[in-house]
């Protein structure tokens, strides 16, 4: 874990270790990424939990769009804008985490051989 911590922090990311997990802050409106070691396989796993957030923001967008004509337009507009910003954050997180996933893939590949 220390080797991985040094590798990621050398690339300019803010890394903190908590409870055997590495938490990486990507900056901006991106969400944080958690790297943990899978004990049975002995490999590092990247967890972003973006699927849950994307579903939540998609649901917010649907509710905001469907209630736009029936209820308060200002509240619906706020819900739509929050959902769009949240979905934008999910996309940014997935784009930024690609470099970290490549690094973890290479590290797992080197450890397995």
N, C-alpha and C positions, 0 to 999 in steps of 0.2 A: 504494500500500500504506500510506503514511503517513496519508493521509486516512481510509482504512478503519480503521486502528489508532486514530486519534483518535475517530472516530465510535463505535466499539465500547467504548473505554475510558470515554467520556463517559456511557455507559449503565450503568456500574458493574461491568463485567466485567474480570477480570484478563487482560491480553493480553501475549503475548511474541512477538517476531518471531525466527524461526530459519530460515535458509536460504531466504528468500523466501516463507516461509509464516507465517501468523499462528496461534498456538496460544492458544485461549481456554479458561480454566478456569471452569466454571460453578458450582462449589462443591457441597458436600454429597457424596453418593455418585454424583453425575453424572460421566460420563466427559468428557474434554476433547474439544474440537472443533478441527479444523484447517481454515483457509481458505487456499486457494491460487488463483493466477490461471492459468486455462487459456490457454496461449499461442496455439493456433490460433484460438480463438473470441474471445479477449480479455476473457473474462468471469470473474468470481470464482465459485469452486465451494466449497460447504460439504461437508466430509467428516467423518463421525462414526464410520464403520466399525462401526456398531451391528449390522448384519446378521450379521457374523461372531460378534460377542459373543452375540447372541441365539441363534444356532445352537449355540454352545458351551454356554451355560447351559441351553438346551432339552435338549441331549444329556446334560448332567449330571443334570438333573431326571429324565429317562427312566431313566438308569442307576440313580440313587438309588431311584426308585420300584420298578423291576423287581428290584433286589437287596434290597429291604426284608425280604422274607419268607425269602429263601434264605441270607443271610449276616448279618454283624454289624449289628444294628439301629442301634447308635450311629453307626457309620461311614455308614450309609445316611441316617440323620437329619441328620448334618452335611452330607453332599453335597446333600441336598434343601434344607436351609436356605441353603447357599451359593448354590445355583442360584436360589432364590426371591429372595434379596437382589440377586443379579446381574441378574435379569430386571427387578426393581423399579428398579435403576439405569439399565437400558436405557430403560425407559419414562420415567423422570424426565429423562434426557438428551434424548429426543425431544421432550418437552413444553417443556423450557427452551430448546431450540435453535430453536423456531419463531419467536421474536422476531428472532433473528439471521438466519434465512433470509429473513424479510420485509425486513429491512434490506438484505441482499445483493441480493434481487430488485429493490428500488427503485434501488439503486446501479447494478446492471447495466442496468436499464431506462433510467436517465438517461445512462449512458455510451454506450449503443448508439444513442441518438438525437442 
